[in-house]
Amino acid sequence: MKLVKEAQVSEDLQYHLDENLALAENVFRAGSSKYFSMFNEVRALAQAGAIDLNEDDKMFIFETEIGELGHYEGKLVHLDFPIPEAGELDEAEYQGKSVKLNKPQRGGSKKFFVYTRDPKSGNVRKVSFGAKSGGGKLAVKLKDKEARKNFASRHDCENKTDKTAASYWSCRLPRYAKALGLSQTGARWW
Amino acid sequence: MVDFPFEEQKVGPNLFVRTFDPSTDPMEFVWHRDREDRFIHVLEGGGWKFQYEDDLPFELEKEDNVIIPMGMYHRLIPGTGSLELLVEKFSLNV
């Protein structure tokens, strides 16, 4: 990210600019209030033509509504933010030993869901995607270059533009990898 | 049981010395919460950073003290040298 016009920015955004961090490398915890505020601040600057973004960040800002809230079944939800079904991680004590709780593990659940706005109706929909590894066809294989290539080709990722379809989100999962604490690939598609 | 990305030595009741290796995969240092308050005293900083939820990261320097309230998300960001912390846990269940 780079400012191309003079603009007043928050201390948080200034930190990202100083550290040369992309929006996809948001330093705040994915799902925290500052995490979403960063997207909203950058979106406002981008719409004013005041900030230069890389391709992935343009996707977050112009293609998604991440940072925005919508109503789903009577509750406010964050839009276009994939959530692992594995849950959160805590450090805890079990029988005198430290244990990690609910850390997504290899072989564990690889399912995600996302709330997104249906452009036809304007309503928010919940989209589930991914599969359990060990037999699931969409198991997360971010480190496997050949698997990513085959997936992108098989699912025609470049032409998937319907955010209400599971395939849209499965194709774009690598872009969320860092934010979600998954392995890094450097890939835009699978 | 799961391996943690640090070596731990118990040095007293509720008191531990934890050593972190800078060559550990940074992805190991995930955001997490603890089930008790913790008092951290930095023995060696090694260029590591600490970050509370909704705050910017700050560098841990030798002799720094950090309090981590129970239930507050936090994480470590690896530096270039070893990080050594004295950790005191304030839990009746420890």
Chai-1 contact restraints between the chains, C-beta under 6 A:
chainA,res_idxA,chainB,res_idxB,connection_type,confidence,min_distance_angstrom,max_distance_angstrom,comment,restraint_id
A,Y15,B,L56,contact,1.0,0.0,6.0,A-B,restraint_1
A,R29,B,W31,contact,1.0,0.0,6.0,A-B,restraint_2
A,R29,B,E53,contact,1.0,0.0,6.0,A-B,restraint_3
A,R29,B,Y73,contact,1.0,0.0,6.0,A-B,restraint_4
A,S32,B,E53,contact,1.0,0.0,6.0,A-B,restraint_5
A,S32,B,D54,contact,1.0,0.0,6.0,A-B,restraint_6
A,K34,B,D54,contact,1.0,0.0,6.0,A-B,restraint_7
A,L89,B,V30,contact,1.0,0.0,6.0,A-B,restraint_8
A,L89,B,H32,contact,1.0,0.0,6.0,A-B,restraint_9
A,D90,B,R33,contact,1.0,0.0,6.0,A-B,restraint_10
A,E91,B,H32,contact,1.0,0.0,6.0,A-B,restraint_11
A,E91,B,D34,contact,1.0,0.0,6.0,A-B,restraint_12
A,A92,B,R35,contact,1.0,0.0,6.0,A-B,restraint_13
A,K97,B,M1,contact,1.0,0.0,6.0,A-B,restraint_14
A,V99,B,M1,contact,1.0,0.0,6.0,A-B,restraint_15
A,K100,B,V2,contact,1.0,0.0,6.0,A-B,restraint_16
A,G181,B,V30,contact,1.0,0.0,6.0,A-B,restraint_17
